[in-house]
Amino acid sequence: MRAFVTGATGWIGSAVVDELVSAGHQVIGLARSDQAERTLAAKGAGVVRGDLDDLGSLRRGADQADAVIHMANKHDWGNPAESDRSERAAIRALGDALTGTGRPFVVAAPLSGLVEGRLATEDDVSPAVGPDSNRGGSENLALDYVARDVRTVITRFAPSVHGHGDWGFVNLLTEAARDKGVSGYVGDGSAAWSAVHRDDAARLIRLGMEKAPAGTRLHAVAEEAVTTKAIAEAIGRSLGLPVASVAPQDAGPHFGFVGGFFASTMTASSDASRRLLSWEPTGPSLLADIDAGAYTA
């Protein structure tokens, strides 16, 4: 297939490009800079210049492709309403371009906010509906295109998609530990996160593009629940710092915006995804990656 990938030079998206090329697919990546274009060209990928606000570039990429993999998001934590707006607009532009084609439309989504008190499963419907909801209700909007002959596949990612070079949540927690001189966890540290290695997540994306039926929800989850205390202890070991509890009311000042996430349990099962696509994660665990220096090298 020829796949158009947004977020193609991002943390997960770059691994998706590598996975697709390795499996013999052609890739067209959305590039918003000369450096991004050079990076994609070095991998043998084609390029569409543009960004999430250039809806014409999204439509051009989709029109050239047999499949669309939408990984990009502004992640503007200072202005989440703008991130939600741009995400919804991008989904609509890409979905409209694919309408009536039966082509795959693989959309990245978070696991947060799905359920409380248990592991989320692939059968759980996202409660985010409409433009004023989390991520602009993009997951449900993308699934609406199934009725318009688009093979939408939602891939929900664990809060930690880890590995060497990760600049996401665990990196921010590591930076906070360096800054404060202590590796913290919130409260009693019993909140837990699911986790998956970046390469395993990329392989799931490829398999979903190739084989998942329309309307499928996939969970990129290798470990169902790693406690936040265990994560903090691993960061403390890697930095040679003490580990301590941070009161919930102090989580924001201590960790920054990631503190709210670190205080929350975001866990899920991937049993259905594994059965459907014969996907079996093989990468190292989150704690093994931290201990191996993935966030301190």
Long-range contacts (C-beta under 8 A, 24 or more apart in sequence): 1-25, 1-26, 1-65, 1-66, 1-67, 1-104, 1-209, 1-210, 2-26, 2-27, 2-28, 2-64, 2-65, 2-66, 2-67, 3-27, 3-28, 3-65, 3-66, 3-67, 3-68, 3-69, 3-209, 4-28, 4-29, 4-30, 4-48, 4-61, 4-62, 4-64, 4-65, 4-67, 4-68, 4-69, 5-29, 5-30, 5-68, 5-69, 5-71, 6-30, 6-52, 6-58, 6-61, 6-68, 6-69, 6-70, 6-71, 6-72, 6-90, 6-94, 7-70, 7-71, 7-72, 7-73, 7-108, 8-36, 8-40, 8-45, 8-71, 9-36, 9-39, 9-40, 10-71, 10-72, 11-161, 11-165, 11-166, 11-167, 11-168, 11-198, 12-71, 12-108, 12-157, 12-161, 12-198, 12-201, 12-202, 12-205, 13-69, 13-71, 13-72, 14-39, 15-198, 15-199, 15-201, 15-202, 16-69, 16-71, 16-202, 16-205, 16-206, 17-43, 17-45, 18-43, 18-202, 19-199, 19-202, 19-203, 19-205, 19-206, 20-206, 20-209, 21-45, 23-206, 25-206, 28-61, 28-64, 28-65, 30-57, 30-58, 30-61, 30-72, 52-86, 52-87, 52-89, 52-90, 53-86, 53-89, 55-89, 55-90, 55-93, 58-90, 58-93, 58-94, 58-97, 59-93, 59-94, 59-96, 59-97, 62-93, 62-94, 62-97, 62-98, 63-97, 65-103, 66-103, 66-104, 67-103, 67-104, 67-105, 67-106, 67-209, 68-94, 68-97, 68-98, 68-103, 68-104, 68-105, 68-106, 69-106, 69-205, 69-209, 70-94, 70-105, 70-106, 70-107, 70-108, 70-142, 71-108, 73-108, 73-135, 77-257, 83-135, 84-131, 84-132, 84-133, 84-134, 84-135, 84-136, 85-131, 85-136, 86-136, 87-135, 87-136, 87-138, 88-131, 88-135, 88-136, 88-137, 88-138, 88-141, 89-136, 90-138, 91-136, 91-138, 91-141, 91-142, 92-141, 95-141, 95-142, 95-144, 95-145, 95-148, 95-150, 95-152, 98-145, 98-150, 99-145, 99-148, 99-149, 99-150, 100-148, 100-149, 101-149, 101-150, 102-149, 102-150, 102-151, 103-150, 103-151, 104-151, 104-153, 104-208, 104-209, 104-210, 104-212, 105-142, 105-145, 105-150, 105-151, 105-152, 105-153, 106-153, 106-155, 106-205, 106-208, 106-209, 107-138, 107-139, 107-142, 107-152, 107-153, 107-154, 107-155, 108-155, 108-157, 109-135, 109-138, 109-139, 109-154, 109-155, 109-156, 109-157, 110-134, 110-135, 110-156, 110-157, 110-159, 111-156, 111-157, 111-158, 111-159, 111-194, 111-219, 111-221, 111-266, 111-267, 111-268, 112-159, 112-261, 112-264, 112-266, 114-156, 114-268, 116-265, 119-224, 119-225, 119-267, 119-268, 119-269, 120-156, 120-219, 120-267, 120-268, 120-269, 121-219, 121-268, 121-269, 121-271, 121-272, 122-216, 122-217, 122-218, 122-219, 122-269, 122-270, 122-272, 122-273, 123-217, 123-272, 124-217, 143-215, 146-214, 146-215, 150-214, 151-212, 151-213, 151-214, 152-214, 152-215, 153-208, 153-209, 153-212, 153-214, 153-216, 153-218, 154-216, 154-217, 154-218, 155-201, 155-204, 155-205, 155-208, 155-218, 155-219, 155-220, 156-217, 156-218, 156-219, 156-220, 156-268, 157-196, 157-201, 157-220, 158-193, 158-194, 158-195, 158-196, 158-201, 158-219, 158-220, 158-221, 158-222, 158-223, 158-266, 158-268, 159-193, 159-194, 159-195, 159-261, 159-266, 160-193, 160-194, 160-195, 160-196, 160-226, 160-231, 160-286, 161-195, 161-196, 161-197, 161-198, 161-201, 161-220, 162-195, 162-196, 162-197, 162-198, 162-286, 162-289, 162-290, 162-294, 163-197, 163-198, 163-199, 163-283, 163-289, 163-294, 164-289, 164-294, 164-297, 165-294, 166-198, 166-294, 166-295, 169-258, 169-261, 169-262, 170-231, 170-235, 170-286, 170-290, 170-295, 171-295, 172-255, 172-256, 172-258, 173-231, 173-232, 173-235, 173-255, 173-258, 173-262, 174-235, 174-238, 174-239, 174-295, 174-296, 176-254, 176-255, 176-256, 176-258, 177-232, 177-235, 177-236, 177-239, 177-241, 178-239, 178-241, 180-254, 181-241, 181-242, 182-236, 182-241, 182-242, 182-243, 182-244, 183-232, 183-233, 183-235, 183-236, 183-239, 183-241, 183-242, 183-243, 183-244, 184-232, 184-243, 184-244, 184-245, 184-246, 184-254, 184-255, 185-228, 185-229, 185-231, 185-232, 185-243, 185-244, 185-245, 185-246, 185-262, 186-228, 186-245, 186-246, 186-247, 186-248, 186-251, 186-255, 186-259, 186-262, 186-263, 187-245, 187-246, 187-247, 187-248, 187-263, 188-229, 188-245, 189-227, 189-228, 189-229, 189-230, 189-232, 189-245, 190-227, 190-228, 190-229, 191-227, 191-228, 191-262, 191-263, 191-264, 191-265, 192-225, 192-226, 192-227, 192-228, 192-265, 192-266, 192-267, 193-225, 193-226, 193-228, 193-231, 193-265, 193-266, 193-267, 193-286, 194-221, 194-222, 194-223, 194-224, 194-225, 194-226, 194-266, 194-267, 194-268, 195-221, 195-222, 195-223, 195-226, 195-285, 195-286, 196-220, 196-221, 196-222, 196-223, 196-281, 196-283, 197-222, 197-281, 197-283, 197-284, 197-289, 198-283, 199-283, 200-279, 200-281, 200-282, 200-283, 203-279, 204-273, 204-277, 204-279, 207-277, 207-278, 207-279, 208-277, 211-277, 212-276, 212-277, 216-276, 218-270, 218-273, 218-276, 218-277, 219-268, 219-269, 219-270, 219-272, 219-273, 220-270, 220-273, 221-268, 221-269, 221-270, 221-273, 222-270, 222-281, 222-283, 222-285, 223-285, 223-286, 224-267, 224-268, 224-269, 224-270, 225-265, 225-267, 226-285, 226-286, 226-287, 228-262, 228-263, 230-287, 231-286, 231-287, 231-290, 234-286, 234-287, 234-290, 234-291, 235-290, 235-295, 237-290, 237-291, 238-290, 238-291, 238-293, 238-295, 238-296, 239-296
